[in-house]
Amino acid sequence: MVHGIRGPIRKQTNTQSHTPGCNSSLQKPEYSPETGSVCEEHPVFDHIGCSTWKWLIGPLAVYVCDCLYRFIRRSRKMTVMHARLIADDIVVLDIRTDSSHFVSSPGQYVYLSIPEISTLEWHPFSVCMNEKEDGLFRVYVKTSGDWTGQLKSHVMKETNISPDTISSKSPQIDVYVDGPFASPSENIGNYPVSLCIAGGIGVTPFISWIQYLRNKKHSYLRCRRLYLVWVVRDTTSISLFEEEFVRLHNHCYEENVPDFLEISFYVTSPWRQVQAGDGFAVSRTIFGRPVWHQTLDSYMKRHSRSKIGVFVCGPRGMISDIRRAARHISSNTNKLYMYHESF
């Protein structure tokens, strides 16, 4: 577009009186019957006008409309009804919203902005719980950066609680919400066999699915088997969501499908192997890091000639290891379809 405006590309305007390529240095006009060329005057050139705008105006209009729409979406101010700290580095926020305009599906996420911390920064978090009857949804925020660290300090200041306090209090925090947005985890219910692998706080998208399945009849689900593998540093993290696991496990027994759900915990820090207090977690806990090609191969042998959806949410290093293992063992008769989210 700039080149078109400045005119570096030019064209001849007098081709009728000066055929391109004729000898214009002659003092008298020349006409060649053999070639039909005319050379009556010197060539005259003019710049070619700019036409790039014709191709840019459409995409720019769509982009401006998208920015305007997102600006309107992001102008929705909501209120943090309850906030608490768990495990010393995780902030739990219960946010009240208008349920008629905020409808989320399992696995989706939202962008949050808190003006007291930064007016320009937006950060994505999974919608872990959406209680429609109360108009609340919950996000778990792990403090691993500047923004999340300031959020933790701000919550402690507004609620006057310490990191050791686990009780929920009502702070005066305004938050802007954009979303919800789709994510790969939404496809968990589209496979007959789904394998969910989480690393650390990456379990939150799968927690929303567990809450969803707890309120659904198993006969209406396309997914017939669900496996959850959660890799954590210590057993303290398991206790954060152990109640959700137990409730879904009991729901499966009530629906007469006890084999629908299988959960495995991997604790990676040998010096932090504190024994869990509940038998549910103890019997499903393995100390050490999983060997991914052996882990994936064991699930493939259970479901030969089946499509298995592998959903991973965790650190990038773990995702790369699982991707290499999946490529190595996937076959034509038993394929693995991998989806991943990283943080």
C-alpha positions in Angstrom: 0.0 0.0 0.0 2.9 2.4 0.8 4.6 1.7 -2.5 1.3 2.4 -4.4 0.9 5.8 -2.7 4.5 6.9 -3.3 4.4 5.7 -6.9 7.7 3.8 -7.5 5.9 1.6 -10.0 5.0 3.6 -13.1 3.3 3.0 -16.5 3.4 4.6 -19.9 0.4 6.8 -20.8 1.1 7.6 -24.5 1.3 4.2 -26.1 -0.8 5.4 -29.1 1.9 7.8 -30.2 4.9 6.0 -28.9 4.9 2.2 -29.2 6.8 0.7 -26.3 10.3 -0.4 -27.5 10.6 2.0 -30.5 13.6 4.3 -31.0 12.6 7.6 -29.5 16.0 9.3 -30.2 15.0 9.9 -33.8 14.5 13.6 -34.7 11.6 12.8 -37.1 8.6 10.7 -36.4 9.0 7.1 -37.5 6.5 4.5 -38.7 7.5 0.9 -39.4 5.0 -1.0 -41.6 6.8 -4.3 -40.7 6.2 -4.0 -37.0 3.4 -1.4 -36.9 5.4 0.6 -34.3 4.8 4.4 -34.0 7.4 6.7 -32.5 6.0 10.2 -32.8 7.0 11.6 -29.4 9.0 10.7 -26.3 7.4 8.3 -23.9 5.4 9.8 -21.0 5.1 7.9 -17.7 2.8 8.3 -14.7 2.6 6.4 -11.4 0.1 3.5 -10.9 -2.5 4.3 -8.4 -2.9 2.5 -5.1 -5.5 -0.3 -5.1 -4.4 -2.3 -2.0 -7.1 -0.7 0.1 -9.7 -2.7 -1.8 -8.2 -5.9 -0.4 -7.6 -4.6 3.1 -10.9 -2.8 3.8 -12.9 -6.0 4.3 -10.5 -7.7 6.7 -9.9 -4.5 8.6 -13.7 -4.0 9.0 -14.0 -7.5 10.4 -11.1 -6.9 12.8 -12.6 -3.6 14.0 -16.0 -5.3 14.6 -14.3 -8.1 16.5 -12.4 -5.6 18.7 -15.6 -3.7 19.4 -17.5 -6.8 20.2 -14.7 -8.0 22.6 -14.6 -4.6 24.2 -18.3 -4.8 24.9 -17.9 -8.3 26.3 -15.0 -7.3 28.5 -17.0 -4.4 30.0 -19.0 -6.8 32.1 -18.0 -6.2 35.7 -18.6 -9.0 38.2 -18.0 -9.4 41.9 -15.8 -11.9 43.8 -18.2 -13.2 46.5 -15.8 -15.5 48.3 -12.0 -15.9 48.3 -9.7 -18.2 50.1 -6.2 -19.6 50.0 -5.4 -23.3 49.9 -2.2 -25.2 49.8 -0.3 -21.9 50.4 -0.1 -21.1 46.7 -3.6 -21.5 45.2 -6.2 -18.7 45.3 -9.8 -19.8 45.0 -12.3 -17.2 43.7 -16.0 -17.6 43.6 -17.4 -15.1 41.2 -21.0 -14.0 40.9 -22.4 -13.5 37.4 -25.7 -13.1 35.6 -26.5 -16.7 34.8 -28.8 -15.7 31.9 -25.8 -14.2 30.0 -23.0 -16.5 31.2 -23.4 -20.1 30.2 -20.4 -22.4 30.2 -19.7 -25.9 29.1 -17.3 -28.4 30.8 -13.7 -27.6 30.0 -14.2 -24.0 28.9 -12.1 -21.1 30.3 -12.5 -17.4 30.8 -10.2 -14.3 30.8 -10.1 -12.3 34.0 -8.9 -8.8 34.7 -8.7 -7.1 38.1 -8.3 -3.3 37.8 -6.8 -3.1 41.3 -3.8 -5.2 40.0 -3.6 -4.2 36.3 -6.1 -2.6 33.9 -4.4 -4.0 30.8 -3.6 -7.6 31.8 -6.0 -10.4 31.0 -5.2 -14.0 32.2 -7.1 -17.3 31.2 -8.4 -19.6 33.9 -10.6 -22.8 33.6 -14.1 -22.5 34.8 -13.9 -25.3 37.4 -17.4 -25.0 38.9 -20.5 -23.3 37.7 -23.4 -23.5 40.2 -26.3 -22.2 38.1 -28.6 -22.1 41.1 -26.4 -19.6 42.9 -25.1 -17.8 39.8 -21.5 -18.5 40.8 -18.6 -20.0 39.1 -15.2 -20.8 40.5 -11.6 -20.5 39.3 -8.4 -21.8 40.9 -5.4 -19.5 40.5 -1.9 -20.9 41.2 0.6 -18.2 42.2 3.4 -18.6 39.7 4.1 -15.1 38.4 3.9 -11.4 39.1 0.2 -11.0 38.4 -0.9 -14.1 40.4 1.5 -13.1 43.2 -0.2 -9.7 43.4 -3.6 -11.4 43.4 -2.6 -13.5 46.4 -1.4 -10.4 48.3 -4.5 -8.5 47.3 -6.8 -11.2 48.5 -4.9 -11.5 51.8 -5.2 -7.8 52.3 -8.9 -7.5 51.4 -9.9 -10.6 53.4 -7.4 -10.1 56.3 -6.4 -13.8 56.2 -3.1 -15.5 56.3 -1.8 -18.3 54.0 -2.7 -20.9 56.7 -6.3 -19.8 56.7 -8.7 -22.0 54.6 -12.0 -20.4 55.5 -13.8 -18.5 52.8 -14.5 -14.8 53.2 -16.2 -12.1 51.2 -13.7 -9.5 49.8 -14.5 -6.3 48.1 -12.9 -7.2 44.7 -14.3 -6.3 41.3 -13.3 -8.4 38.3 -14.0 -8.2 34.6 -14.7 -11.4 32.8 -14.4 -12.2 29.1 -15.8 -15.5 28.0 -16.3 -18.4 28.3 -14.3 -19.7 25.4 -14.0 -23.2 23.9 -11.0 -25.4 24.7 -9.8 -28.9 23.6 -11.2 -30.4 26.8 -14.7 -30.0 25.5 -14.1 -33.0 23.3 -13.8 -35.4 26.2 -17.4 -36.6 25.8 -17.0 -37.3 22.1 -14.8 -40.4 22.4 -15.9 -43.8 23.6 -12.6 -43.9 25.7 -11.1 -40.7 27.1 -7.8 -40.5 28.9 -7.3 -37.3 30.9 -3.7 -36.5 32.0 -3.1 -33.5 34.3 0.0 -32.0 35.8 -0.5 -29.9 38.9 -3.2 -27.3 38.7 -3.9 -28.5 35.1 -6.5 -30.8 36.6 -9.0 -27.9 36.8 -10.5 -28.5 33.3 -11.1 -32.1 34.2 -12.7 -31.2 37.5 -15.4 -29.3 35.6 -16.1 -32.5 33.6 -16.3 -34.5 36.8 -18.8 -32.1 38.2 -20.8 -32.3 34.9 -20.8 -36.1 34.8 -21.9 -36.3 38.4 -25.3 -34.7 37.3 -25.8 -36.8 34.2 -27.2 -40.2 33.4 -24.6 -42.5 32.2 -26.9 -44.0 29.5 -27.0 -40.6 27.7 -23.2 -40.3 27.4 -21.2 -41.3 24.4 -18.1 -41.7 26.5 -18.1 -45.3 28.0 -14.8 -45.2 29.9 -13.0 -42.3 31.5 -9.5 -42.4 32.9 -7.8 -39.7 34.9 -4.1 -39.6 35.5 -3.0 -36.7 37.8 0.7 -36.0 38.4 1.4 -33.9 41.5 4.3 -33.1 43.7 2.8 -34.3 47.0 -0.3 -35.9 48.4 -1.5 -32.5 49.8 -2.6 -31.5 46.3 -4.8 -34.6 46.0 -6.8 -33.6 49.0 -7.9 -30.4 47.3 -10.2 -32.2 44.9 -10.6 -35.6 46.6 -14.1 -34.9 47.6 -15.1 -34.4 43.9 -13.5 -37.7 42.9 -15.3 -39.6 45.7 -18.6 -38.1 44.8 -18.3 -39.1 41.1 -17.1 -42.5 42.1 -20.1 -43.0 44.3 -22.4 -41.7 41.5 -21.0 -44.3 39.1 -21.9 -47.0 41.6 -25.4 -45.6 41.9 -25.7 -45.7 38.1 -24.5 -49.3 38.1 -21.4 -48.4 36.0 -18.6 -48.9 38.6 -16.0 -49.3 35.8 -16.8 -46.0 34.1 -14.2 -44.0 36.0 -10.6 -45.0 36.9 -8.3 -42.5 38.7 -4.5 -42.7 39.3 -2.3 -40.3 41.2 1.4 -40.0 40.7 3.4 -38.3 43.4 6.8 -37.1 42.1 8.6 -35.7 45.1 10.0 -38.5 47.3 10.8 -36.2 50.2 7.2 -35.0 50.3 5.5 -38.3 50.3 3.0 -37.6 53.1 0.5 -40.4 53.4 -3.1 -39.4 52.5 -5.7 -39.8 55.2 -8.4 -41.3 53.0 -8.3 -44.8 51.6 -9.7 -43.6 48.3 -6.4 -41.7 47.5 -4.1 -44.2 49.2 -5.1 -47.1 47.0 -4.8 -45.1 43.8 -1.5 -43.3 44.6 1.8 -44.3 42.9 5.0 -42.7 44.0 7.4 -41.7 41.2 7.1 -40.3 37.7 5.1 -42.2 35.1 6.8 -43.8 32.1 4.5 -42.4 29.5 4.9 -45.0 26.7 4.2 -47.8 29.1 1.3 -45.9 30.6 -0.3 -45.2 27.3 0.4 -48.7 26.0 -1.4 -50.2 29.0 -4.6 -48.3 28.2 -4.4 -49.2 24.5 -4.2 -52.9 25.3 -7.4 -52.6 27.3 -9.3 -51.1 24.4 -8.0 -52.7 21.2 -9.4 -51.3 17.9 -10.9 -48.3 19.7 -10.5 -44.6 19.2 -8.9 -43.2 22.4 -9.0 -39.4 23.1 -5.9 -38.3 25.1 -6.4 -34.9 26.8 -3.4 -33.3 28.5 -3.2 -30.2 30.5 0.0 -29.4 32.2 3.6 -28.1 31.8 5.0 -28.0 28.2 7.7 -30.5 29.1 5.2 -33.1 30.2 3.1 -32.5 27.0 6.1 -33.0 24.8 7.0 -36.3 26.5 3.4 -37.6 26.1 3.3 -36.5 22.5 6.4 -38.5 21.6 5.1 -41.5 23.5 1.8 -41.3 21.7 3.4 -41.1 18.2 5.6 -44.1 19.1 2.8 -46.5 20.1 -0.2 -45.3 18.0 -1.2 -47.7 15.3 -3.7 -48.0 12.4 -5.9 -50.3 14.4 -5.8 -48.4 17.7 -5.3 -44.7 17.3 -4.7 -42.0 19.9 -6.1 -38.6 19.3 -4.3 -36.1 21.4 -5.4 -32.7 22.6 -3.4 -30.5 24.9 -3.4 -27.3 26.9 -0.3 -25.8 28.4 0.5 -23.2 31.1 
